[in-house]
């Protein structure tokens, strides 16, 4: 399923671009149908994702990200964010390189946009900035899915679609 749709660049995902929106919605609709039929497959098996956040692992956005990824077979490690806007460029670079060796992608929650951009520039992997948050553009796409699923489930399907599009 993931290979038949165009991949997305997480740094360039723009909900105003019809191709990106169409690809994410097509992935999310397929995932929604599979979930309703009880046929979710572990398409991210073997992928290791980092959840770099300042909140507890069971906080809303962190829990949504973890559930979306693990439901598709990925392993998610919670990493306490020790970086801040006061971190030196060398600290950020060292952390980014370490994350790049350990993970296939990293979701950053509660970090400044500037810090997330510095991390993303230092590694060759997807670095997401709050894709599980209700304020991220992906959350708005959930309303476009069939209402046969609850709102949190629709958000999860869109989040899974982005993960599959950028990792598979």
N, C-alpha and C positions, 0 to 999 in steps of 0.2 A: 504494500500500500504506500509506504513512504517514498519508495523509489519512483513511483509514477507521477509524482507531483514535483514541481520545481522547488529546489532548496531555497531557504531564506538565509540572508545574512543578518544575524541578530543585531549587529551594529547599524545596519541600514534599514531595519524593519520600519516601515512608514505606513501607518494605517490609512493614509490618504492615497497611497499607491494601489490601484486596483489589483495588480498582479499579486502583490504581497497579501492583500486582504483575501483575494480569491483562493490563494494557495492555503492559507491558514484555515479559512472556513471549510474548504474541501477536506482537509485533514481532520478538522474537528468534527465535521458531520460524519465522516467515516468512523471515527473513534466513538462517537455517540451511538451510532447504529450497532457497532461491535459490542459496546457495553450493554446495550439493551438486550442484545441477543446472547449475552454471557460469553462472548468470544474475545475478550481482551487478550492480546498476545504480548509477551515480554520483548518488544522490539528494541528495547534499550539494554538488554541483558549484556553484561560485561562493561557497561559504561559507569564511570565513577564521577559523580558530581559533587562539587563543594557548595555548601550553603554558608556563605560568609555574611554573618549578620550580628547585629547588636542585641537583638531580642532573644527570648527563650525559644528553644526548638519547637515548642508546642504553641507558639503564638500563631495567630491566624494566617498571615502570609507565609510564614515558614512552614507551617503544617500543610498548607495547600501545595506548596512547591514539593515538599517531601512526598506527599501522597501521589501527586501527579507523576513524579519521576519513578517512585518505587512500584507503582501500579504497572508501569511499563517495563519493569525489570532492572532499573538502574539502582546503584547503591549511592546513597546520599550521606555525606559526612557533614555534620554541623561544625563550623569553625567560628570561634569567637573572634570578632573583628578587633584587632589591636591597632590597626592603622587609623589615622585621622588626617585631617587637612594639615596638621602640624608635623606629620611624618616627613622625613627627609626623602629626597628622590631615590637615594640608595636603598633605604628601607622598603620603599614601595617596589622598586625593581627586584630586590632580593625576594620579597614576598611573592611577587608575580611569577618569578621564575620557579619558585618552590611549588606554587599552585599549579603551574603549567606542567610540572613533572608528575604531580599526583592525580590530577583530575582532567577529565575530558571537557568540562565546562564548569563555570562558577556562577552562581546566582548571588548578587550583592544586595543586601537589604539594610537600609538604615545608614548607608554611606553616602557621602556627597557625590554629586554627578562628576565633579572634577577628579575625585579620587578613583571612581569607577573607570573613568576614561583613561587615567594614567595606568591602571592595572591592565585594561584592555589593550593599550598600545604596546605593553611590554611582553605580551604572550600571544601565541598563535592558537587560540582556542576561543570559543564563545564565552564572553563575559556579559552576563545579563544584569540589567539594572532594575531590580524590583518587578520582574515580569509577573510575579504572583500577586502584586498589590492591586487593590481595587482602583487605584488612580492610574495604573498603566494602561496604555491604549488597547492592549489585548483584552482587558476586562470589558471594554465596550463592545467588542466583537461577540461576546457571549450572548448578548441579547438577540443576535441575529440567528442563533441556533434554534431548532425546534423546541418548543416549550414542554415537550414530554419529559424533560429532565429538570431537576431543580436548578435554581440559579447558581449555587456553588458547584454543582456538577457540570453545568455548561461552562463555567470559568475553568474548571479542571480540564475539560476536553480541549479548550482553546490553548491552554498552557501546554498540554501534552502535544498538541499540533505544532506549536512553536519548537518544543524540544525535539520532536521527531524531524522537523524540517531543517533544523540546524545541526543535529547530531548524527542522524542515521545516514 
